[in-house]
Amino acid sequence: MQKKYFVSGMKGAACGLAVERAAFRSGIVLGADANLRNHSLTVTLFDNCLDEEPLYQTVRKAGYTLSAYRAPAVQKHKLNFLFFRMLFSVVLLLPLLSISLGQSAFFPVPDVLSDQKICVLLQSVLALSIAVLNAEYFVKGYTWLFRKQPHLSCLIALGASASLGYSVYAATRILFEGKTDFTLYFADAGTILTLGAVGKYLEARISKKVGEALEALSVPEKTEVTVFRGGRETVIPSDQLQEGDTVLLRPGDSVPADGRILEGKGCFEESSLTGKSLPKDLQEGEFVSAGTLNRTGNLKFLVQRTADGTGLSRIEAFAERTYASKAPTVRTADKAAGLLLPAVLAISFISAAVWLFISKDFETALKAGVSVLILACPGSLGLAVPTVLATASGKGAEKGVLFRSPEALELCGRTDTVVFDKTGVLTEEKPTVNRILPREGDEEQVLALLASLYSGSKHPLGGAVTKEAGKRGLGLFSCKDLTILPGKGGSGTVNGKQCRALSLDAAGELFPSFTLCEDEKQALYGKTALCCFEEDRCVGLALLGDGLKHDSRSAVEKLKKAGISCLLLSGDSKERTASIGKEAGIPRILSQASPGQKEGILRELRQNGKKVAFVGASADNAPALAAADVGFTLGSGAGLLLKNADVLLKNGHPSSVCTALFLSRKALCLLKENLLLAFLFNGIGIGLAVAGRLPPLFAALAAGLSSLCMVFNALRLRRFKETSGKERTKKN
């Protein structure tokens, strides 16, 4: 028995593994897969399992909480909590800093604060109030620390604890023993926690905006279908369909389940499911798949597979398994914290030991060790890192690019290989007329005749022909007795003559003498031909196929100039894929690939050391998106992709891929610069602290200066232009 849970508290890179281990320790689980993307745990329970409480308990002991599965989202009440926590922290920090800096000769203080004990007491109350508001940092920071999972919160918790702990000890000595030679670090603790609170609010605000944008783009799926039960038509929710039901499909309906046509015929678009741009004509006895769209004809079909048994559901499950098997991404700031944490603890211990040996005074040694811990905590990173992410996300949104998470933005910045799907990504989702080859008359006459035949039809190929005729401003003739022949074409009477629009196979069957000349054969490569007959004469051919988007070739050229390799990977035929690859300027092309083969190819690229981005628009690309380091989809993409993609391109243009990658590279560069600035300031401070020569005023000013430098550095992203991003990639 398989069951899915929502897991609260999974954030670090190793959290998923910890949750899986906890699940196995419960003794009721055969298999467990934790998914960091949607905060879920999918387990396979023993068949005789009646009580799930052991699972809840073991996961709770590991520091996480299980509940009924729900889609993760930043709730409005949580965002409000983060905002007010940030606001109150800032309000409390301002007087705390004023009192702390007012103790120096540079800052005059009011007479009421001239008493040292009053100043100490006020600082204690203000700093401890900020600590209570931000208690989450201490709980989570030490939890991750004890689990040996380095995280930026660990440094913040460590630095704030050292500041508060030593300051409370010093304040006690000042208030009750009248000592005056102690340095207080209440302001440092307040600053570290407040900057972290501001950063957390910025990250949550980004997540909320991205979630709202995705929700706005998601098209609600049809929830009701018409079935025949008891000899009557009945409308029921699609999730209540059962195997053996007979469903009525009308033009424009999406197929709700897998089944076989019992009566009627229709033309089905499969581009959203399989990525194949050309429609498929189906009739009685043929199989239809869930997720395809019926364009023409009323028909009845027998439901053979529902819910988890459909091909679409199996693709979704495959994508979930692929993502669950992928190693979690470690953010750059957390990597830095993992390197800095053991070094800080070691330097702090050594400093305290050396000063204890030199001075023989425990309090002097304690002060030296605590000073190192306080200064080593890059509290400004708690604000500077989210500022980079917020600025990059905002700039991306301006240009139609939505990053689902900070990890996605960082992964985009490291990408060196982009794999494109064909249909809907480099090409339009619907077929277009690529060329007219007249045998009699000119192109306009052949096109007008074909458009007249299809003027009253909803067939996708007919729609492409009539659209092209409209672009050219051609007048259409009246067509009578129109008949659509599934898989073959159509026929009707135009200007009193019997006219036909036939596929190549149908033309050969009806007119055995019909053949193509050599020039027509060469032009046909990668295209679908629609043969136009007037009586028994072929007057011309219309070549239809995928229309390349206007910016596809330029986007590929930009990526190649930036040193990023491009690959075309499609499930469509070899001829169509090769034709589009040649037009787009992509040298490496792989065609006729199933969802499993696409996933395998991407996995192989990653195993070879490539940082891979995949761009897809159809549902069969879900496993490939999960297998790539970062998955892109379009605003018009299938709902399954909108749910699972790392980056969403709202305008659907291939050039947006360039924008996302170049912007991410710039953001990653600034992120690394901020880390370097933080370590530089902290390195100087640690050196002075070890030497025992660190004035409190210098510490406060240095912390403020480092924060301002990193914030202003991050705001440079506001001036980002795609050309500058391209120049950056060239330098790298």
Rosetta blueprint (number, residue, H / E / L):
1 M L
2 Q E
3 K E
4 K E
5 Y E
6 F E
7 V E
8 S E
9 G L
10 M L
11 K L
12 G L
13 A L
14 A L
15 C H
16 G H
17 L H
18 A H
19 V H
20 E H
21 R H
22 A H
23 A H
24 F H
25 R H
26 S L
27 G L
28 I L
29 V E
30 L E
31 G E
32 A E
33 D E
34 A E
35 N E
36 L L
37 R L
38 N L
39 H L
40 S E
41 L E
42 T E
43 V E
44 T E
45 L E
46 F L
47 D L
48 N L
49 C L
50 L L
51 D L
52 E L
53 E H
54 P H
55 L H
56 Y H
57 Q H
58 T H
59 V H
60 R H
61 K H
62 A L
63 G L
64 Y L
65 T E
66 L E
67 S E
68 A E
69 Y L
70 R L
71 A L
72 P L
73 A L
74 V L
75 Q L
76 K H
77 H H
78 K H
79 L H
80 N H
81 F H
82 L H
83 F H
84 F H
85 R H
86 M H
87 L H
88 F H
89 S H
90 V H
91 V H
92 L H
93 L H
94 L H
95 P H
96 L H
97 L H
98 S H
99 I H
100 S H
101 L H
102 G H
103 Q L
104 S L
105 A L
106 F L
107 F L
108 P L
109 V L
110 P L
111 D H
112 V H
113 L H
114 S L
115 D L
116 Q H
117 K H
118 I H
119 C H
120 V H
121 L H
122 L H
123 Q H
124 S H
125 V H
126 L H
127 A H
128 L H
129 S H
130 I H
131 A H
132 V H
133 L H
134 N L
135 A H
136 E H
137 Y H
138 F H
139 V H
140 K H
141 G H
142 Y H
143 T H
144 W H
145 L H
146 F H
147 R L
148 K L
149 Q L
150 P L
151 H L
152 L H
153 S H
154 C H
155 L H
156 I H
157 A H
158 L H
159 G H
160 A H
161 S H
162 A H
163 S H
164 L H
165 G H
166 Y H
167 S H
168 V H
169 Y H
170 A H
171 A H
172 T H
173 R H
174 I H
175 L H
176 F H
177 E H
178 G L
179 K L
180 T L
181 D L
182 F L
183 T L
184 L L
185 Y L
186 F H
187 A H
188 D H
189 A H
190 G H
191 T H
192 I H
193 L H
194 T H
195 L H
196 G H
197 A H
198 V H
199 G H
200 K H
201 Y H
202 L H
203 E H
204 A H
205 R H
206 I H
207 S H
208 K H
209 K H
210 V H
211 G H
212 E H
213 A H
214 L H
215 E H
216 A H
217 L H
218 S L
219 V L
220 P L
221 E L
222 K L
223 T L
224 E E
225 V E
226 T E
227 V E
228 F E
229 R E
230 G L
231 G L
232 R E
233 E E
234 T E
235 V E
236 I E
237 P E
238 S H
239 D H
240 Q H
241 L L
242 Q L
243 E L
244 G L
245 D L
246 T E
247 V E
248 L E
249 L E
250 R L
251 P L
252 G L
253 D L
254 S E
255 V L
256 P L
257 A L
258 D E
259 G E
260 R E
261 I E
262 L E
263 E E
264 G L
265 K E
266 G E
267 C E
268 F E
269 E E
270 E L
271 S H
272 S H
273 L H
274 T H
275 G L
276 K L
277 S L
278 L L
279 P L
280 K E
281 D E
282 L E
283 Q E
284 E L
285 G L
286 E L
287 F E
288 V E
289 S L
290 A L
291 G L
292 T L
293 L E
294 N E
295 R E
296 T E
297 G L
298 N L
299 L E
300 K E
301 F E
302 L E
303 V E
304 Q E
305 R E
306 T L
307 A H
308 D H
309 G H
310 T L
311 G H
312 L H
313 S H
314 R H
315 I H
316 E H
317 A H
318 F H
319 A H
320 E H
321 R H
322 T H
323 Y H
324 A H
325 S L
326 K L
327 A L
328 P L
329 T L
330 V L
331 R L
332 T H
333 A H
334 D H
335 K H
336 A H
337 A H
338 G H
339 L H
340 L H
341 L H
342 P H
343 A H
344 V H
345 L H
346 A H
347 I H
348 S H
349 F H
350 I H
351 S H
352 A H
353 A H
354 V H
355 W H
356 L H
357 F H
358 I H
359 S H
360 K L
361 D L
362 F H
363 E H
364 T H
365 A H
366 L H
367 K H
368 A H
369 G H
370 V H
371 S H
372 V H
373 L H
374 I H
375 L H
376 A H
377 C L
378 P L
379 G L
380 S L
381 L H
382 G H
383 L H
384 A H
385 V H
386 P H
387 T H
388 V H
389 L H
390 A H
391 T H
392 A H
393 S H
394 G H
395 K H
396 G H
397 A H
398 E H
399 K L
400 G L
401 V E
402 L E
403 F E
404 R L
405 S L
406 P H
407 E H
408 A H
409 L H
410 E H
411 L H
412 C H
413 G H
414 R H
415 T L
416 D L
417 T E
418 V E
419 V E
420 F E
421 D L
422 K L
423 T E
424 G L
425 V L
426 L L
427 T E
428 E E
429 E E
430 K E
431 P E
432 T E
433 V E
434 N E
435 R E
436 I E
437 L E
438 P E
439 R L
440 E L
441 G L
442 D L
443 E H
444 E H
445 Q H
446 V H
447 L H
448 A H
449 L H
450 L H
451 A H
452 S H
453 L H
454 Y H
455 S L
456 G L
457 S L
458 K L
459 H L
460 P H
461 L H
462 G H
463 G H
464 A H
465 V H
466 T H
467 K H
468 E H
469 A H
470 G H
471 K H
472 R L
473 G L
474 L L
475 G L
476 L L
477 F L
478 S L
479 C E
480 K E
481 D E
482 L E
483 T E
484 I E
485 L E
486 P L
487 G L
488 K L
489 G E
490 G E
491 S E
492 G E
493 T E
494 V E
495 N L
496 G L
497 K E
498 Q E
499 C E
500 R E
501 A E
502 L E
503 S L
504 L H
505 D H
506 A H
507 A H
508 G H
509 E H
510 L H
511 F L
512 P L
513 S L
514 F L
515 T L
516 L L
517 C L
518 E H
519 D H
520 E H
521 K H
522 Q H
523 A H
524 L L
525 Y L
526 G L
527 K L
528 T E
529 A E
530 L E
531 C E
532 C E
533 F E
534 E E
535 E L
536 D L
537 R E
538 C E
539 V E
540 G E
541 L E
542 A E
543 L E
544 L E
545 G E
546 D E
547 G E
548 L E
549 K L
550 H L
551 D L
552 S H
553 R H
554 S H
555 A H
556 V H
557 E H
558 K H
559 L H
560 K H
561 K H
562 A L
563 G L
564 I L
565 S E
566 C E
567 L E
568 L E
569 L E
570 S L
571 G L
572 D L
573 S L
574 K H
575 E H
576 R H
577 T H
578 A H
579 S H
580 I H
581 G H
582 K H
583 E H
584 A H
585 G L
586 I L
587 P L
588 R E
589 I E
590 L E
591 S L
592 Q L
593 A L
594 S L
595 P H
596 G H
597 Q H
598 K H
599 E H
600 G H
601 I H
602 L H
603 R H
604 E H
605 L H
606 R H
607 Q H
608 N L
609 G L
610 K L
611 K L
612 V E
613 A E
614 F E
615 V E
616 G E
617 A L
618 S L
619 A H
620 D H
621 N H
622 A H
623 P H
624 A H
625 L H
626 A H
627 A H
628 A L
629 D L
630 V E
631 G E
632 F E
633 T E
634 L E
635 G L
636 S L
637 G L
638 A L
639 G H
640 L H
641 L H
642 L H
643 K H
644 N H
645 A L
646 D L
647 V E
648 L E
649 L E
650 K L
651 N L
652 G L
653 H L
654 P L
655 S H
656 S H
657 V H
658 C H
659 T H
660 A H
661 L H
662 F H
663 L H
664 S H
665 R H
666 K H
667 A H
668 L H
669 C H
670 L H
671 L H
672 K H
673 E H
674 N H
675 L H
676 L H
677 L H
678 A H
679 F H
680 L H
681 F H
682 N H
683 G H
684 I H
685 G H
686 I H
687 G H
688 L H
689 A H
690 V H
691 A H
692 G L
693 R L
694 L L
695 P L
696 P H
697 L H
698 F H
699 A H
700 A H
701 L H
702 A H
703 A H
704 G H
705 L H
706 S H
707 S H
708 L H
709 C H
710 M H
711 V H
712 F H
713 N H
714 A H
715 L H
716 R H
717 L H
718 R H
719 R H
720 F L
721 K L
722 E H
723 T H
724 S H
725 G H
726 K H
727 E H
728 R H
729 T H
730 K H
731 K H
732 N L
